[in-house]
């Protein structure tokens, strides 16, 4: 699948892109500065030269023109960035991995956007786009290390079954990652806010935690 990552030059965006590229997806890392994304991708291709990666850099417009689009910008400009690309995003699935967080002293704290979550804010301004949440809680360092196997559950929220299934299929293409459907975007506020808790755990225990849920019934490889 052709997957574009808007604002993909940050640690989280580039790590998701790199891991998905290693699974055979065609990835475009987008940026407001095409030269920046191109240089980043060239460096990553050199670092992982033993892997066959369909991994390119380009503009955010290039990323938004792909079949599936991931939003990985800083939260403050995420809605404006997506809105500026609304024509490219119409009719597509937009995966938000954005969390509204603030660093207060040594602690991360979750913020509450006007619509309750970044994902709901995005859906509000992009009514013809299928907004979902995913990838928020995956540790970027481990995700971007192709020598390190992943083992985590990925929470997916969406107002459409189609959006949730498409994103779940992409998640399932990565060994060790399991998609978990968590309901509509009404649950996205809790999913986004949990990132602050995990970051605080990492700081306190000098760790890189990921989520794994027990007691789930499996149907057809996906969590019901």
C-alpha positions as CSV (number, residue, x, y, z in Angstrom):
1,X,0.0,0.0,0.0
2,X,1.1,3.6,-0.7
3,X,1.2,5.3,2.7
4,X,2.1,9.0,3.2
5,X,3.1,10.5,6.5
6,X,2.4,14.2,6.9
7,X,5.0,15.8,9.1
8,X,7.0,12.6,9.0
9,X,10.4,13.9,9.8
10,X,9.9,13.8,13.6
11,X,11.0,10.7,15.6
12,X,7.5,9.1,15.7
13,X,6.6,9.7,12.1
14,X,9.9,8.5,10.6
15,X,9.9,5.4,12.9
16,X,6.3,4.4,11.8
17,X,7.3,5.0,8.2
18,X,10.5,3.0,8.4
19,X,8.8,0.0,10.1
20,X,6.0,0.0,7.5
21,X,8.4,0.3,4.7
22,X,10.3,-2.8,6.0
23,X,7.0,-4.7,5.6
24,X,6.8,-3.9,1.9
25,X,4.6,-0.7,2.0
26,X,5.5,2.2,-0.2
27,X,6.2,5.1,2.1
28,X,6.4,8.8,1.4
29,X,7.8,10.9,4.3
30,X,6.2,14.4,3.9
31,X,7.5,17.7,5.2
32,X,6.9,21.4,4.6
33,X,10.5,21.3,3.4
34,X,10.9,18.6,0.7
35,X,14.7,18.8,0.9
36,X,14.6,18.1,4.7
37,X,12.5,14.9,4.2
38,X,14.6,13.8,1.2
39,X,17.8,14.2,3.2
40,X,16.3,12.3,6.1
41,X,15.2,9.4,4.0
42,X,18.6,9.2,2.3
43,X,20.2,8.9,5.7
44,X,17.8,6.2,6.8
45,X,18.3,4.2,3.6
46,X,22.0,4.3,4.1
47,X,21.7,3.2,7.7
48,X,19.4,0.3,6.7
49,X,21.0,-0.5,3.4
50,X,20.6,-4.3,3.9
51,X,16.8,-3.8,3.8
52,X,14.8,-3.4,0.6
53,X,12.8,-0.3,1.4
54,X,10.4,1.6,-0.8
55,X,11.0,4.8,1.2
56,X,11.0,8.3,-0.3
57,X,10.9,11.9,0.9
58,X,8.7,14.6,-0.5
59,X,6.3,17.4,0.4
60,X,3.3,17.1,2.7
61,X,1.2,17.3,-0.5
62,X,3.0,14.3,-1.8
63,X,2.3,12.4,1.4
64,X,-1.4,13.4,1.4
65,X,-1.8,12.2,-2.2
66,X,-1.0,8.6,-1.1
67,X,-3.7,5.9,-0.7
68,X,-3.5,6.0,3.2
69,X,-2.3,9.0,5.1
70,X,-0.8,9.3,8.6
71,X,-0.7,12.6,10.4
72,X,2.4,13.0,12.6
73,X,2.8,16.7,13.0
74,X,3.2,18.5,16.4
75,X,-0.3,18.8,17.9
76,X,-0.4,22.6,17.9
77,X,-0.5,22.8,14.1
78,X,-2.1,19.4,13.3
79,X,-5.6,20.6,12.5
80,X,-4.4,23.5,10.3
81,X,-1.9,21.2,8.5
82,X,-4.6,18.7,7.7
83,X,-7.2,21.3,6.7
84,X,-4.7,22.8,4.2
85,X,-4.6,19.4,2.6
86,X,-8.4,18.7,2.7
87,X,-8.7,18.2,-1.1
88,X,-6.0,15.5,-1.1
89,X,-7.5,13.8,2.0
90,X,-11.1,13.7,0.8
91,X,-12.5,10.1,0.7
92,X,-9.4,8.7,2.3
93,X,-8.4,7.3,5.7
94,X,-6.4,9.7,7.8
95,X,-4.6,8.1,10.7
96,X,-4.0,10.5,13.6
97,X,-1.1,9.6,15.8
98,X,-1.1,13.1,17.4
99,X,-1.5,13.7,21.1
100,X,-2.0,17.1,22.8
101,X,0.6,17.1,25.6
102,X,2.4,19.7,27.7
103,X,5.6,19.3,29.7
104,X,5.1,20.7,33.2
105,X,8.3,20.4,35.2
106,X,9.4,16.8,34.9
107,X,6.0,15.5,34.0
108,X,3.9,15.2,30.8
109,X,0.3,16.2,31.1
110,X,-2.5,15.6,28.7
111,X,-4.4,18.6,27.3
112,X,-8.0,18.6,26.2
113,X,-8.7,20.2,22.8
114,X,-12.0,22.0,22.2
115,X,-13.6,18.9,20.7
116,X,-12.2,16.6,23.3
117,X,-9.4,15.1,21.2
118,X,-7.2,15.9,18.3
119,X,-8.9,13.1,16.3
120,X,-12.3,14.6,16.9
121,X,-11.0,18.0,15.9
122,X,-9.7,16.6,12.7
123,X,-12.9,14.9,11.9
124,X,-14.8,18.1,12.6
125,X,-12.9,20.0,9.9
126,X,-12.6,17.1,7.5
127,X,-16.1,15.6,7.2
128,X,-15.3,13.7,4.0
129,X,-12.3,12.0,5.5
130,X,-12.3,8.9,7.6
131,X,-10.2,9.9,10.6
132,X,-8.9,7.1,12.9
133,X,-6.4,7.0,15.7
134,X,-3.4,4.6,15.9
135,X,0.3,4.3,16.7
136,X,0.2,6.9,19.6
137,X,1.6,4.5,22.2
138,X,4.4,2.8,20.3
139,X,7.9,3.7,21.5
140,X,9.5,5.5,18.6
141,X,13.1,4.3,19.3
142,X,12.1,0.6,19.2
143,X,9.7,1.1,16.3
144,X,12.5,2.7,14.2
145,X,15.0,-0.1,15.0
146,X,14.5,-2.7,12.3
147,X,16.6,-5.2,14.2
148,X,14.3,-5.1,17.2
149,X,11.0,-7.1,17.0
150,X,7.9,-5.4,18.1
151,X,5.3,-6.8,20.6
152,X,2.4,-4.4,21.3
153,X,-1.3,-3.8,21.0
154,X,-2.3,-0.7,18.9
155,X,-5.6,0.9,19.9
156,X,-7.7,2.0,16.9
157,X,-10.7,4.4,17.2
158,X,-12.8,5.4,14.2
159,X,-16.4,6.5,13.4
160,X,-16.4,4.2,10.4
161,X,-15.9,0.5,10.2
162,X,-14.1,0.9,6.9
163,X,-11.5,3.2,8.4
164,X,-10.9,0.9,11.3
165,X,-10.5,-2.2,9.1
166,X,-8.1,-0.5,6.7
167,X,-5.9,0.7,9.5
168,X,-6.1,-2.6,11.3
169,X,-4.9,-4.4,8.2
170,X,-1.9,-2.2,8.0
171,X,-1.1,-2.7,11.7
172,X,-1.4,-6.5,11.3
173,X,1.2,-6.4,8.5
174,X,3.8,-5.8,11.1
175,X,4.7,-8.9,13.0
176,X,4.1,-8.5,16.8
177,X,1.6,-5.6,16.4
178,X,-2.0,-6.4,17.1
179,X,-4.9,-3.9,16.3
180,X,-7.5,-3.5,19.0
181,X,-10.8,-1.7,18.0
182,X,-11.6,0.7,20.9
183,X,-14.8,2.2,19.5
184,X,-15.6,5.5,17.9
185,X,-13.7,8.8,18.1
186,X,-15.6,9.5,21.3
187,X,-13.0,7.3,22.9
188,X,-10.1,9.0,21.2
189,X,-9.6,11.5,24.1
190,X,-8.8,8.7,26.5
191,X,-6.5,7.0,24.0
192,X,-4.6,10.2,23.3
193,X,-4.3,11.2,27.0
194,X,-2.9,7.8,27.9
195,X,0.3,8.7,26.1
196,X,1.1,11.2,28.8
197,X,0.9,8.4,31.4
198,X,3.2,6.1,29.4
199,X,5.7,8.9,28.9
200,X,5.8,9.5,32.6
201,X,6.3,5.8,33.3
202,X,9.2,5.8,30.8
203,X,10.8,8.8,32.6
204,X,10.4,7.4,36.0
205,X,11.6,3.9,35.2
206,X,14.0,4.8,32.4
207,X,12.0,2.4,30.1
208,X,10.3,2.2,26.7
209,X,6.9,0.7,27.6
210,X,4.3,-0.5,25.1
211,X,0.7,-1.7,25.7
212,X,-0.3,-5.4,25.7
213,X,-3.8,-6.3,26.8
214,X,-4.7,-9.7,28.2
215,X,-8.0,-11.5,28.0
216,X,-9.0,-10.6,24.4
217,X,-10.9,-13.1,22.2
218,X,-9.3,-13.4,18.8
219,X,-11.5,-13.7,15.7
220,X,-9.9,-14.1,12.3
221,X,-6.6,-12.7,13.5
222,X,-8.1,-9.4,14.5
223,X,-9.4,-8.4,18.0
224,X,-13.2,-8.3,18.1
